[in-house]
Amino acid sequence: MQFQDLSISKSVLLAVTEEGYTTPTPIQEKAIPIIMEGNDLVGCAQTGTGKTAAFAIPILSQLHPLVSKSSKGKKIRTLVVTPTRELAIQIGEAFETYGKYLNTTQLTIFGGVSQNAQVDQLKKGVDILIGTPGRLLDLHKQGFIDLDHLHHLVLDEADQMFDMGFINDVKKIIKLTPSNRQTLLFSATMPLAIRELADQFLHNPATVQVTPVSSTTEMVRQQIYFVDKPEKKQLLLHLLQTEDLKNVLIFARTKHGADNIVKSLQKNNFKAEAIHGDKSQNARQRVLNAFKDKEIDILVATDVAARGIDIELLPYVINFDLPNIPETYVHRIGRTGRAGNSGLSISFCSKDEEVYWKDILKLTKAKVKTMEDHPFPWKGTVKKTTEDKAAKPQANSNNRSGKSKAKNSRKSENAKKNKKRWY
């Protein structure tokens, strides 16, 4: 199927084609016809699958005949609610790109900056409003946002809004919109709270699910280093220096940890910056732009801040700290290996994180290469946590020679002790 087969506006199709896109991604192919028909939709898709275009393209196609050429006649027809400034900006850019041959105007609003410019634009009139929950409710309370003419409501990254404590704000926003709106809910995962939200506020929604969250793309090579926790920084420096890695996204569990990693890297003459919730909105955007423009080589991020990072040619992701939620691992390494490009995911596992690694392997069932040839292995023997079942023969309980075979197997393993293991 091609984009030209999806009955979208010719003006939108021209903009999409000029961006070099001819074939829709699976989420786009499934979601666009449903949205064009005016149905509510629940979409479950990982980051990097093209879900922003999956709702932006059909919404713009539907808005085309409705929008006024005069800014005075413009009403908010589409509202997109998203958890972070970075995501809001990214979505706004998508609407601007795909709608460049239309008369639509869009505005992105978020907290942490003066509201004056945002209010001025709202007074002039906009067709599409993209914003974070707090600033949306604040400006509505002040009387600057009128949602009475809304056609489309999009809730993007719903699971992340739930994790960040925005779920009650989201419910308030939904109640401010007309009951006959078209509602689109997108989420990387579908926990019970999100399913309940969909049941409460969506009308007979179609469900689209692509690339299950348990799967990792084959375009990403995965490696694991077992390293004692105090030596993770030394291992990181060793890899960056010996492998000459550039354009690296590093994940840390905490804001404090991210800052400490950056200090260590900068001390060793690496161009590195951190992005997390304690940074101001302007600082976060400045760092993100510098990383995209390759002015800095290494970006250290927490999971919440990284949700807004969309870099098509990101070659490396390093899990300095393993996540305690297996699905988060999938989201992290999904930042690389996009758009048909290959990527490399490197993970560090300390002894106290071994249980996290077992859970990740149980969920993903992935083959991950164990890198033993490094200067900072676990003190003592490194135990195998989980072996890919397909990679080793199953013992036959009825075979009387099982014990001798096991002995020979151990000898063989000892003879190959320098060979890398696969998980």
Number of C-alpha atoms within 10 A of each C-alpha: 10 11 19 16 10 17 13 19 21 12 17 22 22 16 20 20 15 12 11 8 14 14 14 18 20 17 23 23 17 18 25 23 17 17 22 17 10 16 18 24 24 23 26 23 23 25 23 18 18 16 22 20 21 22 26 23 26 25 25 25 21 18 21 18 11 15 21 17 12 10 17 11 12 21 23 23 22 24 24 24 24 27 29 24 24 22 24 24 19 17 22 22 15 16 23 20 17 23 27 16 15 19 16 21 21 21 22 19 25 23 16 11 13 9 14 9 10 16 15 11 16 22 13 13 20 22 25 25 24 25 25 24 25 16 16 22 18 14 17 14 10 8 9 15 19 15 19 14 15 21 21 25 23 23 20 24 23 27 22 20 24 17 11 12 11 18 19 12 16 23 14 12 19 19 10 14 18 15 15 10 21 20 25 23 25 25 22 23 22 17 12 10 13 20 13 12 15 19 12 10 16 20 16 12 19 15 14 17 19 16 15 14 22 20 16 20 16 11 16 21 19 21 18 20 21 23 23 17 17 10 14 21 15 14 20 17 15 15 14 16 12 8 9 8 13 15 20 22 28 26 27 24 17 15 19 13 18 23 18 16 22 21 16 16 19 13 11 11 9 17 17 23 23 28 25 22 15 11 14 13 18 12 14 20 17 12 19 24 14 15 22 18 11 13 14 19 18 24 24 28 26 21 22 17 22 23 20 21 19 18 14 15 17 20 21 23 27 23 21 25 21 23 20 15 12 20 18 18 24 22 21 21 26 22 26 28 25 21 13 9 13 17 22 18 24 21 25 21 23 23 15 10 16 16 14 19 25 14 17 22 19 14 16 17 17 19 17 19 16 19 17 19 11 12 11 18 20 18 10 6 7 12 9 12 12 14 16 14 10 8 10 8 7 8 11 9 8 7 9 9 10 13 11 10 13 12 11 12 12 12 12 11 12 11 10 11 11 10 13 11 15 17 19
